[in-house]
Every structure is written in C-alpha cells, then in structure tokens.
Amino acid sequence: MKYASSHACDAWRLLVRFSFAQRAHLPLLAAELQLSPAQCHVLRLIEPGRPIPMGRVAETLACDASNVTGLVDRLESRGLVRRRPSGADRRVKVLALTPTGSRLRALLLDRMTTPPATLGRLSVREQQALVRILTRLLG
C-alpha cells in the first residue's frame, strides 16, 4: 500500500476542516427555506426536467429507501416534488420537481454556492489555482 505524503495528508486535513466549517451553514439556510438539511440534499439531487429514481436518491444520500420516502412525503406535501412510476419500469418511482420546487431549488443552489467570505482572502491567481486543483481532483 502506498502511503500519502505528509503534504497530501496536510491538504486533506485542511479540506476536511474547510468542508465541515462550511457545512455548518446548511442548517441555517434550510431553516430559512423551511426545509430540513436532508430535504435540501434531495432537492439538490433532482434536476429540473430530469426525474430521478427514488432508489438513486437513497444511494446518493447513503440511507435506507424508507428514509427517502419520509423526506419525499414532506416535499410532496409542500408541492415541491411529484412522485410517479418510471416509464421504463412501473415498479420504480421517480421524483420530478414541480415549478415551485424548481424555483426553490434554484434559490437553494444560489445560496449554497455563494462563496464564503474566507475565499476572498485569496488573490485572484490563488483562486484560479484552487479551481484548477479541485477540478483536477474532482474531474
């Protein structure tokens, strides 16, 4: 097994720390939108015009399908999503955003992806380098 360099370990620890620091903002945003953090994740996963199987949502969230059913029940009761049988397999239920759900999702994503003020401490060149590095890692 190849061991990571100390620089890779330091970088990973800092990325994890940064991620957790930013994660603390989600419950506040969710509360503003009258959603739970888990409901925010479900809305984020459903792209407008692209229904997604409930099973895939459960896999992505790493939770039991019954948990997704409860989340979807609440989103559906607010008129944000519709649940319907898949055209390919009627046993599979897919989720689609309603127009209201699409608008709320757009607001949610806009707010979630607004950069934190801490990134303003980096120069433009450093920000560009960070984008290149993260793109390479996630690409």
N, C-alpha and C positions, 0 to 999 in steps of 0.2 A: 504494500500500500504506500502510495506517495504522500508524504506529509506536506501540508501547506507551509509556505514561507511565513516568517513572522510578520512580514508586511501584509500578506494576504489575510492572516488572522486579525491583524490590527484593522485592516479595511473592513473586514466582515463585522467585527465587533462594533465599529462606528456606524456601519449601515444599519445594523440591528437596532442600535441605540437611537439613531435618527428616525427609523421606522416607528419604533414604539413612542417616541416623543410626538410624532405626527398623528399616530393612531388615537391619541387622547382627544383629538378634536372631533372625531366621528360621533361620539355620543351627544355632544352639544349640538352639532349640526342635525343629527337625527331628531333630537327633541324639538328643535325649531321647526322641522318639517312634519312633526307629529308622527314620526316613524321610529321603529327600533333600529339599532345598528344592523341587525340581521336583515331587516326589511330593506334597508339601504343597499346591502350587498345583493339581494335578489333583484331589485330594480336596476342596479348597475349591470347585472348579467344579461338582462333582456334588452336586446337592441330593437328599436322601432322597426316594424315591418319584418322582423325575423324571429318568429316564435321559437321557443327553446323547450325541449322536453324537461319535465319536472325532474326526472332521474339525473339529467346532466347538471341541473342546479344543485341537487343533493350531493353529487360527486364533487362539484367545484367547491361547495361550502364544507365538504368533508363531514356531512351529517346524515342522519337517517332520513329516509323519504318521508316518514311521518312528521318530522320537524318541518320539512318544506311545506307539507300540506297545511300545517297550522299557520305558517308565515303567509302562504298564498291565500288562505281563507281571510286573513285580516286585510291583505292588499286588495283582494277581490271585493270585500265588503265596502271598501272606500272608493271603489270604481276605478282602481289604478291598473288592474290586470284582468284578463279574461282567461279562463281555463277551458280548453276544448280538446276533443280527441284529435290525434295526429291523423293527417290524411294518408300517411304511409302505413300506420298500424293503429287501429282504433282502440287498442288496449293501452296505448301510450297517451298520456295527457301532455299537452304543450301549453305554454304560457305565452300570451301576447299582451303587449301594452295597449291600454286604451288611449285615446287622445289626451285625457287628463294625466294618465300615467306617463306618457311621453313628455309632457310639459314638466311634470315634477322630476322626472329622471334627468332632463336637460338642466334644470336648476341644481339638482343634486350634484351632477357631474361638474358643472361650472364651479360650484362652491368647493367640491372635493379637490379639484385640480388647480385651484388658485394657489400659486406657490407661497410657501411660508416666508415670512419676512427674513428669516435666517439665511435664505438663499441670496438675498440682496447683499450680504456681506462679501460674496464672491464677485470678482471682477467679471466683465463680460467674457474674457478669454477663459477664465476658470469655469464659468457656467457652460461655455461651449465644450470645454474638455470633459466636464461631468456628463453632458449629454452624450458625447461620443463614447465615453467609457460605459455608461449604463446601457446605451443602445447595443454596444458590442456584447455585453453580458446577457442582455435580455433578448437580443435579436435572434 
